[in-house]
C-alpha cells in the first residue's frame, strides 16, 4: 500500500514544485510579458475552444498540428522501416546506402527550410487535388508539402537507425534455425526478423515522434502557414501574448506525452518478454 501511494505521489511532486515556483516568480517579477500568472495560462487551457486573438482556438490549432505531424511521421515510418530492415539484413545494401544517408544525418531539419521553400513553395494538398474553394480547400491547404518534409526529415533518421540496429542484433541462430527448418526468405523476414527486431523499431518510432513534434514549430514558421500550434506560438509572441505562448507550449507537451504513452503501452504489453529475458 505504501509503495503504491509513493508511486502515485512521486510523478506529481516535480510539476507541483514547478507550479509553486512559477507562482512565486510571477508575483516577484510582476510583468505579464516576461512571465504571466499561472492562473491566466490555466484559464486558456481550461477553455481550449475559445478564439484567441483572431488565430482560432487552442484546440483547432493543436488539431491542425496533430494532422501535420501524423502525416509527416507516417511517411517517415513508411520509408524508414522497410529501408532499415533491408539495410540491417543485407550488408551490401547497408554499404550502398549508409555513406550516402550519413551525409545528410547531421543536417538539422531547420537548415532545410530555404531549400524546401525553393522546392515546394506554398503548395499543399489542395494544389494537387484541384480543390479551390469551400471548407475542404481550407483543410487541404493547411497541409503544406514543405511542412511535411521538415517533419519527415526529423522523424526519418531515428526510426531508420533503430530499425537497422534492431535487425542487425537479431540472434543469427534464430535465422539459421528457420532456414534449416525450410523457411523461405519471406518467412524469415515475417516470422523471425521483423518480430525479433520490433522492440528496437518501436523505440525508434518513439524517438522519431518526439523529434517530429520538435520540428513542428519550425515547420509552422514557414511562409504560407496560417494555422497550427507553432504558428500560434510565434504569432502570439509578436503580440507579446506570453500567456498564449506558454499555453501552446504546454499543449504540445501534453499531446506529445499522450502519444508517447501509446508507444510505452505497446512496449509494455507486447514486448515485456524482452525485459524478462534480459
NORURFEN-V129409 format. One record per residue. N is the residue number from 1. RES is the residue in one small letter. SS is DSSP state (hx for helix, st for strand, lp for the rest). PHI is phi in degrees with one decimal (none if undefined). PSI is psi in whole degrees, 0 to 359 (999 if undefined). Layout:
n=N res=RES ss=SS phi=PHI psi=PSI
n=N res=RES ss=SS phi=PHI psi=PSI
This chain:
n=1 res=x ss=lp phi=none psi=317
n=2 res=x ss=hx phi=-64.8 psi=318
n=3 res=x ss=hx phi=-63.5 psi=321
n=4 res=x ss=hx phi=-65.3 psi=317
n=5 res=x ss=hx phi=-63.5 psi=321
n=6 res=x ss=hx phi=-66.6 psi=319
n=7 res=x ss=hx phi=-66.9 psi=331
n=8 res=x ss=hx phi=-81.0 psi=330
n=9 res=x ss=hx phi=-82.7 psi=319
n=10 res=x ss=hx phi=-53.9 psi=314
n=11 res=x ss=hx phi=-64.4 psi=342
n=12 res=x ss=hx phi=-87.4 psi=337
n=13 res=x ss=hx phi=-61.7 psi=311
n=14 res=x ss=hx phi=-61.5 psi=312
n=15 res=x ss=hx phi=-60.7 psi=324
n=16 res=x ss=hx phi=-66.2 psi=318
n=17 res=x ss=hx phi=-63.1 psi=320
n=18 res=x ss=hx phi=-62.3 psi=317
n=19 res=x ss=hx phi=-63.5 psi=317
n=20 res=x ss=hx phi=-64.4 psi=315
n=21 res=x ss=hx phi=-61.3 psi=318
n=22 res=x ss=hx phi=-59.3 psi=312
n=23 res=x ss=hx phi=-62.4 psi=319
n=24 res=x ss=hx phi=-65.3 psi=313
n=25 res=x ss=hx phi=-65.3 psi=321
n=26 res=x ss=hx phi=-62.1 psi=321
n=27 res=x ss=hx phi=-69.9 psi=321
n=28 res=x ss=hx phi=-68.9 psi=316
n=29 res=x ss=hx phi=-73.7 psi=318
n=30 res=x ss=lp phi=53.9 psi=45
n=31 res=x ss=lp phi=-140.8 psi=112
n=32 res=x ss=lp phi=-65.1 psi=333
n=33 res=x ss=lp phi=-75.2 psi=319
n=34 res=x ss=lp phi=-73.5 psi=310
n=35 res=x ss=lp phi=-151.7 psi=103
n=36 res=x ss=lp phi=-71.7 psi=163
n=37 res=x ss=lp phi=-69.5 psi=152
n=38 res=x ss=hx phi=-63.9 psi=331
n=39 res=x ss=hx phi=-68.5 psi=328
n=40 res=x ss=hx phi=-65.6 psi=315
n=41 res=x ss=hx phi=-67.2 psi=320
n=42 res=x ss=hx phi=-62.5 psi=324
n=43 res=x ss=hx phi=-65.4 psi=319
n=44 res=x ss=hx phi=-64.5 psi=317
n=45 res=x ss=hx phi=-68.6 psi=330
n=46 res=x ss=hx phi=-78.1 psi=346
n=47 res=x ss=lp phi=-126.6 psi=67
n=48 res=x ss=lp phi=-68.7 psi=344
n=49 res=x ss=lp phi=-95.0 psi=1
n=50 res=x ss=lp phi=-76.5 psi=138
n=51 res=x ss=st phi=-69.1 psi=135
n=52 res=x ss=lp phi=-115.7 psi=114
n=53 res=x ss=lp phi=35.0 psi=52
n=54 res=x ss=lp phi=60.4 psi=29
n=55 res=x ss=lp phi=-114.3 psi=11
n=56 res=x ss=lp phi=85.3 psi=178
n=57 res=x ss=st phi=-86.1 psi=165
n=58 res=x ss=hx phi=-60.6 psi=317
n=59 res=x ss=hx phi=-63.6 psi=314
n=60 res=x ss=hx phi=-64.6 psi=322
n=61 res=x ss=hx phi=-69.7 psi=321
n=62 res=x ss=hx phi=-63.0 psi=320
n=63 res=x ss=hx phi=-63.6 psi=316
n=64 res=x ss=hx phi=-61.2 psi=315
n=65 res=x ss=hx phi=-63.1 psi=320
n=66 res=x ss=hx phi=-62.8 psi=319
n=67 res=x ss=hx phi=-63.2 psi=316
n=68 res=x ss=hx phi=-61.4 psi=314
n=69 res=x ss=hx phi=-63.2 psi=314
n=70 res=x ss=hx phi=-61.9 psi=318
n=71 res=x ss=hx phi=-67.0 psi=310
n=72 res=x ss=hx phi=-63.0 psi=321
n=73 res=x ss=hx phi=-68.5 psi=319
n=74 res=x ss=hx phi=-63.2 psi=319
n=75 res=x ss=hx phi=-63.8 psi=318
n=76 res=x ss=hx phi=-60.8 psi=315
n=77 res=x ss=hx phi=-66.3 psi=321
n=78 res=x ss=hx phi=-62.3 psi=326
n=79 res=x ss=hx phi=-87.0 psi=314
n=80 res=x ss=hx phi=-71.1 psi=321
n=81 res=x ss=hx phi=-67.3 psi=308
n=82 res=x ss=hx phi=-61.8 psi=319
n=83 res=x ss=hx phi=-64.0 psi=318
n=84 res=x ss=hx phi=-64.9 psi=321
n=85 res=x ss=hx phi=-63.9 psi=314
n=86 res=x ss=hx phi=-66.5 psi=317
n=87 res=x ss=hx phi=-65.0 psi=323
n=88 res=x ss=hx phi=-72.2 psi=330
n=89 res=x ss=hx phi=-89.9 psi=319
n=90 res=x ss=lp phi=-103.8 psi=115
n=91 res=x ss=hx phi=-61.5 psi=324
n=92 res=x ss=hx phi=-66.6 psi=322
n=93 res=x ss=hx phi=-68.2 psi=321
n=94 res=x ss=hx phi=-60.4 psi=313
n=95 res=x ss=hx phi=-64.6 psi=325
n=96 res=x ss=hx phi=-67.5 psi=315
n=97 res=x ss=hx phi=-92.9 psi=330
n=98 res=x ss=hx phi=-59.5 psi=311
n=99 res=x ss=hx phi=-61.9 psi=319
n=100 res=x ss=hx phi=-64.4 psi=313
n=101 res=x ss=hx phi=-68.3 psi=328
n=102 res=x ss=hx phi=-68.0 psi=340
n=103 res=x ss=hx phi=-64.5 psi=327
n=104 res=x ss=hx phi=-99.0 psi=345
n=105 res=x ss=hx phi=-57.3 psi=316
n=106 res=x ss=lp phi=-73.8 psi=349
n=107 res=x ss=lp phi=-75.2 psi=119
n=108 res=x ss=lp phi=-66.8 psi=147
n=109 res=x ss=hx phi=-53.5 psi=324
n=110 res=x ss=hx phi=-64.1 psi=332
n=111 res=x ss=hx phi=-69.0 psi=343
n=112 res=x ss=hx phi=-79.8 psi=347
n=113 res=x ss=hx phi=-53.7 psi=309
n=114 res=x ss=hx phi=-59.4 psi=319
n=115 res=x ss=hx phi=-69.3 psi=320
n=116 res=x ss=hx phi=-63.5 psi=321
n=117 res=x ss=hx phi=-65.2 psi=324
n=118 res=x ss=hx phi=-67.4 psi=323
n=119 res=x ss=hx phi=-73.6 psi=309
n=120 res=x ss=hx phi=-105.9 psi=339
n=121 res=x ss=lp phi=59.9 psi=228
n=122 res=x ss=lp phi=-110.0 psi=22
n=123 res=x ss=lp phi=-67.2 psi=149
n=124 res=x ss=st phi=-142.0 psi=186
n=125 res=x ss=hx phi=-63.3 psi=332
n=126 res=x ss=hx phi=-66.1 psi=329
n=127 res=x ss=hx phi=-64.4 psi=315
n=128 res=x ss=hx phi=-84.9 psi=339
n=129 res=x ss=hx phi=-81.4 psi=340
n=130 res=x ss=lp phi=83.7 psi=1
n=131 res=x ss=lp phi=-75.8 psi=128
n=132 res=x ss=lp phi=-121.8 psi=348
n=133 res=x ss=lp phi=-143.2 psi=171
n=134 res=x ss=hx phi=86.8 psi=179
n=135 res=x ss=hx phi=-65.6 psi=325
n=136 res=x ss=hx phi=-63.1 psi=324
n=137 res=x ss=hx phi=-62.0 psi=319
n=138 res=x ss=hx phi=-61.9 psi=316
n=139 res=x ss=hx phi=-63.9 psi=310
n=140 res=x ss=hx phi=-68.3 psi=327
n=141 res=x ss=hx phi=-69.6 psi=340
n=142 res=x ss=lp phi=-74.3 psi=343
n=143 res=x ss=lp phi=-96.3 psi=85
n=144 res=x ss=st phi=-81.2 psi=140
n=145 res=x ss=hx phi=-64.3 psi=325
n=146 res=x ss=hx phi=-62.1 psi=318
n=147 res=x ss=hx phi=-66.3 psi=315
n=148 res=x ss=hx phi=-59.9 psi=323
n=149 res=x ss=hx phi=-66.7 psi=316
n=150 res=x ss=hx phi=-62.2 psi=316
n=151 res=x ss=hx phi=-65.6 psi=320
n=152 res=x ss=hx phi=-58.3 psi=312
n=153 res=x ss=hx phi=-61.6 psi=319
n=154 res=x ss=hx phi=-64.2 psi=322
n=155 res=x ss=hx phi=-87.7 psi=336
n=156 res=x ss=hx phi=-61.8 psi=307
n=157 res=x ss=hx phi=-67.8 psi=318
n=158 res=x ss=hx phi=-60.1 psi=320
n=159 res=x ss=hx phi=-67.5 psi=316
n=160 res=x ss=hx phi=-61.8 psi=311
n=161 res=x ss=hx phi=-61.6 psi=315
n=162 res=x ss=hx phi=-67.9 psi=325
n=163 res=x ss=hx phi=-65.9 psi=314
n=164 res=x ss=hx phi=-59.4 psi=314
n=165 res=x ss=hx phi=-60.4 psi=316
n=166 res=x ss=hx phi=-63.1 psi=316
n=167 res=x ss=hx phi=-67.6 psi=317
n=168 res=x ss=hx phi=-70.8 psi=342
n=169 res=x ss=lp phi=-101.4 psi=8
n=170 res=x ss=lp phi=-67.1 psi=135
n=171 res=x ss=lp phi=-58.6 psi=120
n=172 res=x ss=hx phi=-62.9 psi=334
n=173 res=x ss=hx phi=-62.6 psi=324
n=174 res=x ss=hx phi=-63.3 psi=317
n=175 res=x ss=hx phi=-67.1 psi=314
n=176 res=x ss=hx phi=-63.4 psi=321
n=177 res=x ss=hx phi=-64.1 psi=319
n=178 res=x ss=hx phi=-63.3 psi=320
n=179 res=x ss=hx phi=-67.0 psi=318
n=180 res=x ss=hx phi=-60.7 psi=325
n=181 res=x ss=lp phi=-80.9 psi=4
n=182 res=x ss=lp phi=94.1 psi=15
n=183 res=x ss=lp phi=-69.7 psi=140
n=184 res=x ss=lp phi=-78.3 psi=171
n=185 res=x ss=hx phi=-61.3 psi=321
n=186 res=x ss=hx phi=-63.2 psi=317
n=187 res=x ss=hx phi=-67.7 psi=325
n=188 res=x ss=hx phi=-60.5 psi=316
n=189 res=x ss=hx phi=-64.7 psi=310
n=190 res=x ss=hx phi=-79.5 psi=327
n=191 res=x ss=hx phi=-98.9 psi=337
n=192 res=x ss=hx phi=-118.8 psi=300
n=193 res=x ss=hx phi=-64.0 psi=307
n=194 res=x ss=hx phi=-67.4 psi=312
n=195 res=x ss=hx phi=-59.0 psi=320
n=196 res=x ss=hx phi=-70.4 psi=330
n=197 res=x ss=hx phi=-93.2 psi=357
n=198 res=x ss=hx phi=-60.8 psi=320
n=199 res=x ss=hx phi=-56.4 psi=319
n=200 res=x ss=hx phi=-69.1 psi=323
n=201 res=x ss=hx phi=-64.0 psi=316
n=202 res=x ss=hx phi=-62.4 psi=320
n=203 res=x ss=hx phi=-61.4 psi=316
n=204 res=x ss=hx phi=-62.4 psi=323
n=205 res=x ss=hx phi=-67.2 psi=324
n=206 res=x ss=hx phi=-63.4 psi=313
n=207 res=x ss=hx phi=-64.3 psi=316
n=208 res=x ss=hx phi=-61.2 psi=323
n=209 res=x ss=hx phi=-66.2 psi=319
n=210 res=x ss=hx phi=-62.4 psi=317
n=211 res=x ss=hx phi=-69.5 psi=325
n=212 res=x ss=hx phi=-59.5 psi=320
n=213 res=x ss=hx phi=-67.3 psi=323
n=214 res=x ss=hx phi=-67.0 psi=326
n=215 res=x ss=hx phi=-75.3 psi=344
n=216 res=x ss=hx phi=-59.4 psi=314
n=217 res=x ss=hx phi=-60.8 psi=315
n=218 res=x ss=hx phi=-65.6 psi=324
n=219 res=x ss=hx phi=-65.1 psi=322
n=220 res=x ss=hx phi=-84.0 psi=358
n=221 res=x ss=lp phi=-86.6 psi=353
n=222 res=x ss=lp phi=-67.9 psi=152
n=223 res=x ss=lp phi=-57.8 psi=144
n=224 res=x ss=lp phi=96.9 psi=347
n=225 res=x ss=lp phi=-81.3 psi=126
n=226 res=x ss=lp phi=-127.7 psi=14
n=227 res=x ss=lp phi=-159.8 psi=172
n=228 res=x ss=lp phi=106.5 psi=155
n=229 res=x ss=hx phi=-67.6 psi=326
n=230 res=x ss=hx phi=-66.1 psi=317
n=231 res=x ss=hx phi=-62.3 psi=317
n=232 res=x ss=hx phi=-61.6 psi=319
n=233 res=x ss=hx phi=-63.9 psi=312
n=234 res=x ss=hx phi=-67.5 psi=321
n=235 res=x ss=hx phi=-69.1 psi=320
n=236 res=x ss=hx phi=-64.2 psi=326
n=237 res=x ss=hx phi=-63.7 psi=320
n=238 res=x ss=hx phi=-65.6 psi=337
n=239 res=x ss=lp phi=-97.9 psi=8
n=240 res=x ss=lp phi=60.5 psi=29
n=241 res=x ss=lp phi=-93.6 psi=76
n=242 res=x ss=hx phi=-65.7 psi=331
n=243 res=x ss=hx phi=-63.7 psi=322
n=244 res=x ss=hx phi=-69.9 psi=322
n=245 res=x ss=hx phi=-58.4 psi=311
n=246 res=x ss=hx phi=-67.5 psi=320
n=247 res=x ss=hx phi=-61.7 psi=321
n=248 res=x ss=hx phi=-65.2 psi=318
n=249 res=x ss=hx phi=-62.8 psi=317
n=250 res=x ss=hx phi=-64.5 psi=322
n=251 res=x ss=hx phi=-62.3 psi=318
n=252 res=x ss=hx phi=-60.2 psi=316
n=253 res=x ss=hx phi=-62.9 psi=318
n=254 res=x ss=hx phi=-65.4 psi=311
n=255 res=x ss=hx phi=-64.4 psi=317
n=256 res=x ss=hx phi=-61.3 psi=319
n=257 res=x ss=hx phi=-64.9 psi=318
n=258 res=x ss=hx phi=-63.0 psi=319
n=259 res=x ss=hx phi=-68.1 psi=323
n=260 res=x ss=hx phi=-65.6 psi=324
n=261 res=x ss=hx phi=-62.3 psi=327
n=262 res=x ss=hx phi=-61.6 psi=313
n=263 res=x ss=hx phi=-65.3 psi=320
n=264 res=x ss=hx phi=-64.6 psi=324
n=265 res=x ss=hx phi=-68.0 psi=320
n=266 res=x ss=hx phi=-62.4 psi=315
n=267 res=x ss=hx phi=-59.2 psi=316
n=268 res=x ss=hx phi=-67.2 psi=319
n=269 res=x ss=hx phi=-81.0 psi=322
n=270 res=x ss=hx phi=-97.8 psi=333
n=271 res=x ss=lp phi=-125.3 psi=25
n=272 res=x ss=hx phi=-64.8 psi=337
n=273 res=x ss=hx phi=-60.4 psi=332
n=274 res=x ss=hx phi=-68.3 psi=321
n=275 res=x ss=hx phi=-67.6 psi=322
n=276 res=x ss=hx phi=-66.5 psi=321
n=277 res=x ss=hx phi=-66.6 psi=325
n=278 res=x ss=lp phi=-71.6 psi=999
